[in-house]
């Protein structure tokens, strides 16, 4: 992929849908992504089913996905999100989850609302995640939530993000994603922050997980790329996003937008166009069927 890494994020796209997607359909969808050429998938999370019903079947989804992968193909990197030690235990016990993902918030308000943790508790958890994933031979990606600012009138600035990256480097974390959690960043702000912290993150895999209204998504992708970013999180059709954004049009940046923007810069993503089209059709089926208050008939998957 010319040094550019695309992380497809169905987990982020699905978790807010009102109707639970059948387990087999989730596994088939992940297989479609692999067939399209995606090598990095934010596929599952290990959180309380009481809070995120959509992800209650993550272990079974992974079991079915692994059973459906054609041999002897190289399995994709699969990211499983955790927010506490119980989630870590589940993720490490699940075959096929190669990387643990953890959202570390630099906003005290969001951290407390999202995970009910203090700064010290969250940092202690990151250190535990680093130790245990290293011991287990798994990867770890830490998402810096609210990296581009927040609406809560709290202290924020590039220096806070930079300090966080310095601390993550000290504890051994090698992969970090800057998250525009509520989609408020402007394109110029995306580029400016990435430039401000990229030297601090030298030697680390530093990416962006951007949320956006559709009309400004391409500009944000371009701003990050021109600032040196080579790692992009996105979701087909722009499904999902943060429920705290307060704007129904703010979702994940659409993977189609990322691909088109990079291709205009001469960057080949290595995706199979026909298989990608099939995955987009399947995404729309899921959005239309399980995004309604009452689910319709289960779509036929080919």
C-alpha positions as CSV (number, residue, x, y, z in Angstrom):
1,X,0.0,0.0,0.0
2,X,2.9,2.4,-0.7
3,X,3.6,2.7,3.0
4,X,0.0,3.8,3.7
5,X,-1.9,1.7,6.2
6,X,-5.7,1.7,6.1
7,X,-7.5,0.4,9.2
8,X,-11.1,-0.5,8.4
9,X,-13.4,0.1,11.4
10,X,-16.7,-1.8,11.2
11,X,-16.7,-2.1,15.0
12,X,-16.9,1.6,15.4
13,X,-19.5,1.8,12.7
14,X,-21.8,-0.8,14.1
15,X,-21.7,-0.3,17.9
16,X,-24.3,2.5,17.8
17,X,-26.8,0.8,15.5
18,X,-30.2,0.2,17.3
19,X,-30.6,-3.4,16.1
20,X,-28.1,-6.2,16.8
21,X,-26.5,-7.6,13.6
22,X,-26.5,-11.4,13.5
23,X,-23.2,-13.0,14.4
24,X,-22.9,-14.9,11.2
25,X,-23.5,-11.7,9.2
26,X,-20.7,-9.9,11.1
27,X,-18.3,-12.7,10.4
28,X,-19.2,-12.8,6.7
29,X,-18.8,-9.0,6.5
30,X,-15.3,-9.2,8.0
31,X,-14.5,-11.9,5.4
32,X,-15.7,-9.5,2.6
33,X,-13.2,-6.9,3.9
34,X,-10.4,-9.4,3.8
35,X,-11.4,-10.3,0.2
36,X,-11.3,-6.6,-0.7
37,X,-7.7,-6.4,0.4
38,X,-8.0,-4.9,3.9
39,X,-5.2,-6.2,6.1
40,X,-6.0,-4.2,9.3
41,X,-9.6,-4.4,10.7
42,X,-10.9,-2.8,13.9
43,X,-13.4,-5.7,14.2
44,X,-14.6,-6.3,17.7
45,X,-14.7,-5.0,21.2
46,X,-14.7,-6.6,24.7
47,X,-16.9,-4.4,26.7
48,X,-20.0,-4.9,28.9
49,X,-23.0,-6.2,26.9
50,X,-25.2,-4.1,29.1
51,X,-23.6,-1.0,27.5
52,X,-22.8,-2.2,24.0
53,X,-25.1,-5.1,23.0
54,X,-23.8,-5.1,19.5
55,X,-20.4,-6.4,20.6
56,X,-21.6,-9.1,23.0
57,X,-20.8,-11.9,20.6
58,X,-17.2,-10.8,19.8
59,X,-15.7,-14.2,20.7
60,X,-18.1,-16.1,18.4
61,X,-17.6,-13.6,15.6
62,X,-13.9,-14.2,15.7
63,X,-14.3,-18.0,15.8
64,X,-16.5,-17.9,12.7
65,X,-14.2,-15.5,10.9
66,X,-11.2,-17.7,11.4
67,X,-13.1,-20.8,10.3
68,X,-14.0,-19.0,7.1
69,X,-10.6,-17.6,6.1
70,X,-9.2,-19.5,3.1
71,X,-6.0,-21.5,3.8
72,X,-3.2,-20.8,3.6
73,X,-3.9,-17.1,3.5
74,X,-2.3,-14.7,6.0
75,X,-4.9,-13.7,8.6
76,X,-5.4,-9.9,8.9
77,X,-4.5,-7.8,11.8
78,X,-7.6,-7.8,14.0
79,X,-8.0,-5.0,16.6
80,X,-10.2,-5.7,19.7
81,X,-11.1,-2.7,21.8
82,X,-11.0,-3.0,25.6
83,X,-11.7,-0.4,28.3
84,X,-10.8,-2.4,31.4
85,X,-9.0,-5.4,32.8
86,X,-11.9,-7.7,32.2
87,X,-12.0,-6.8,28.6
88,X,-8.3,-7.4,28.3
89,X,-8.7,-10.9,29.7
90,X,-11.4,-11.7,27.2
91,X,-9.4,-10.2,24.3
92,X,-6.3,-12.2,25.1
93,X,-8.3,-15.4,25.4
94,X,-9.8,-14.9,21.9
95,X,-7.9,-16.5,19.0
96,X,-7.5,-14.2,16.0
97,X,-7.4,-10.9,18.0
98,X,-3.8,-9.8,17.2
99,X,-3.9,-6.3,18.6
100,X,-5.5,-4.7,21.6
101,X,-6.9,-1.2,21.2
102,X,-7.5,1.2,24.1
103,X,-9.0,4.7,24.0
104,X,-7.0,6.9,26.4
105,X,-8.8,10.3,26.8
106,X,-6.9,13.5,27.6
107,X,-10.3,15.0,28.5
108,X,-11.1,14.4,32.2
109,X,-14.8,14.8,31.5
110,X,-14.9,12.4,28.6
111,X,-12.7,9.9,30.4
112,X,-15.1,9.8,33.4
113,X,-18.2,9.7,31.2
114,X,-16.8,7.0,28.9
115,X,-14.9,4.8,31.2
116,X,-15.4,6.1,34.8
117,X,-11.7,6.4,35.4
118,X,-9.3,9.0,36.8
119,X,-6.2,9.9,34.8
120,X,-4.0,7.8,37.1
121,X,-6.3,4.8,36.8
122,X,-6.3,5.1,33.0
123,X,-2.6,5.4,32.9
124,X,-2.1,2.4,35.1
125,X,-4.3,0.4,32.8
126,X,-2.3,1.4,29.7
127,X,0.9,0.2,31.5
128,X,-0.8,-3.1,32.3
129,X,-2.0,-3.4,28.7
130,X,1.5,-2.8,27.4
131,X,3.0,-5.4,29.7
132,X,0.4,-8.1,29.1
133,X,0.2,-7.7,25.3
134,X,4.0,-7.8,25.1
135,X,4.0,-11.0,27.1
136,X,1.3,-12.5,25.0
137,X,2.9,-11.6,21.7
138,X,0.0,-9.2,20.8
139,X,0.1,-5.7,19.5
140,X,-1.2,-2.6,21.3
141,X,-2.7,0.6,19.8
142,X,-3.6,3.5,22.0
143,X,-6.1,6.0,20.7
144,X,-5.7,9.5,22.2
145,X,-9.3,10.6,22.5
146,X,-10.0,14.3,22.2
147,X,-6.6,14.8,20.6
148,X,-7.8,17.7,18.4
149,X,-9.7,19.5,21.1
150,X,-13.1,19.1,22.9
151,X,-16.3,20.9,23.6
152,X,-16.0,20.7,27.4
153,X,-14.1,23.9,28.1
154,X,-11.1,22.0,29.5
155,X,-7.4,22.8,29.1
156,X,-6.2,21.6,25.7
157,X,-3.3,22.2,23.4
158,X,-0.7,20.4,21.3
159,X,1.6,20.3,24.3
160,X,-0.9,18.1,26.2
161,X,-1.0,15.7,23.2
162,X,2.8,15.8,23.0
163,X,3.2,15.0,26.7
164,X,0.9,12.1,26.3
165,X,2.9,10.7,23.4
166,X,6.1,11.1,25.3
167,X,4.6,9.1,28.2
168,X,3.3,6.4,25.9
169,X,6.8,6.1,24.4
170,X,8.3,5.8,27.8
171,X,6.0,2.9,28.8
172,X,6.7,1.1,25.5
173,X,3.7,1.8,23.3
174,X,4.6,1.8,19.6
175,X,1.3,2.5,17.9
176,X,-0.8,5.6,18.6
177,X,-3.8,7.1,16.8
178,X,-4.9,10.7,17.2
179,X,-8.7,10.7,17.5
180,X,-11.0,13.6,16.6
181,X,-13.6,12.1,18.9
182,X,-16.4,14.5,18.4
183,X,-15.5,15.6,14.8
184,X,-14.9,19.3,15.6
185,X,-11.4,19.6,14.2
186,X,-10.9,21.8,11.1
187,X,-8.6,20.5,8.3
188,X,-6.0,23.1,9.1
189,X,-6.1,21.9,12.8
190,X,-5.6,18.3,11.8
191,X,-2.5,19.1,9.8
192,X,-1.2,21.5,12.4
193,X,-1.5,19.0,15.3
194,X,0.1,16.2,13.4
195,X,3.1,18.4,12.5
196,X,3.4,19.6,16.1
197,X,3.7,16.1,17.5
198,X,5.2,14.0,14.7
199,X,8.8,14.5,15.9
200,X,7.9,13.4,19.4
201,X,6.4,10.3,17.8
202,X,9.4,9.5,15.6
203,X,9.8,5.8,15.4
204,X,6.2,5.2,16.4
205,X,3.3,4.3,14.1
206,X,1.3,7.5,14.4
207,X,-2.1,7.6,12.8
208,X,-5.4,9.5,12.8
209,X,-8.9,8.3,13.6
210,X,-11.0,11.2,12.3
211,X,-14.7,11.9,12.5
212,X,-16.3,14.5,10.2
213,X,-19.2,15.8,8.4
214,X,-19.0,14.4,4.8
215,X,-18.3,17.8,3.1
216,X,-15.0,18.4,5.0
217,X,-13.8,14.7,5.2
218,X,-11.5,14.8,2.2
219,X,-9.8,18.0,3.3
220,X,-9.1,16.4,6.7
221,X,-7.6,13.3,5.1
222,X,-5.5,15.5,2.8
223,X,-4.3,17.7,5.6
224,X,-3.2,14.6,7.6
225,X,-1.4,13.0,4.7
226,X,0.4,16.2,3.7
227,X,1.6,16.5,7.3
228,X,3.2,13.1,7.0
229,X,0.4,10.7,8.2
230,X,0.5,7.2,6.7
231,X,-2.1,5.5,9.0
232,X,-5.8,6.2,8.6
233,X,-8.8,4.7,10.4
234,X,-12.1,4.9,8.5
235,X,-15.3,3.0,7.9
236,X,-17.1,2.2,4.6
237,X,-19.9,4.7,3.8
238,X,-18.9,6.7,6.9
239,X,-21.0,4.6,9.2
240,X,-20.7,5.3,12.9
241,X,-19.0,7.9,14.9
242,X,-19.2,9.4,18.4
243,X,-22.7,9.6,20.0
244,X,-21.5,12.7,21.9
245,X,-20.9,14.7,18.7
246,X,-24.4,16.1,18.8
247,X,-24.6,16.1,15.0
248,X,-26.1,13.2,13.1
249,X,-24.0,14.0,10.1
250,X,-20.7,13.6,12.0
251,X,-19.5,10.0,11.6
252,X,-16.4,8.1,10.7
253,X,-14.7,9.4,7.6
254,X,-15.8,7.1,4.7
255,X,-13.1,4.7,3.5
256,X,-14.2,5.6,0.0
257,X,-13.2,9.2,0.7
258,X,-9.8,8.2,2.1
259,X,-9.1,6.0,-0.9
260,X,-10.2,8.6,-3.5
261,X,-8.1,11.3,-1.7
262,X,-5.0,9.2,-1.5
263,X,-5.3,8.1,-5.1
264,X,-5.5,11.7,-6.2
265,X,-2.0,12.1,-4.6
266,X,-0.8,9.0,-6.5
267,X,-1.0,6.6,-3.6
268,X,-2.2,3.1,-4.4
269,X,-4.2,1.5,-1.6
270,X,-3.9,-2.0,-3.1
271,X,-7.7,-2.7,-2.6
272,X,-9.6,-4.7,-5.1
273,X,-12.2,-2.4,-6.7
274,X,-14.8,-5.1,-7.4
275,X,-14.6,-6.7,-4.0
276,X,-14.6,-3.2,-2.4
277,X,-17.9,-2.5,-4.2
278,X,-19.4,-5.7,-2.9
279,X,-18.4,-4.7,0.6
280,X,-20.0,-1.3,0.2
281,X,-23.2,-2.9,-0.9
282,X,-23.1,-5.1,2.1
283,X,-22.4,-2.1,4.4
284,X,-25.5,-0.4,3.0
285,X,-27.6,-3.5,3.6
286,X,-26.5,-3.5,7.3
287,X,-27.0,0.3,7.6
288,X,-30.5,0.1,6.2
289,X,-31.6,-3.0,8.0
290,X,-30.1,-2.7,11.4
291,X,-29.9,1.1,11.6
292,X,-33.7,1.4,11.9
293,X,-35.6,1.3,15.2
294,X,-37.1,-2.0,14.1
295,X,-35.1,-4.4,12.0
296,X,-36.3,-5.6,8.6
297,X,-35.6,-9.0,7.0
298,X,-32.0,-10.2,7.1
299,X,-30.3,-9.4,3.8
300,X,-28.9,-12.1,1.6
301,X,-25.1,-12.1,1.6
302,X,-23.2,-13.3,-1.4
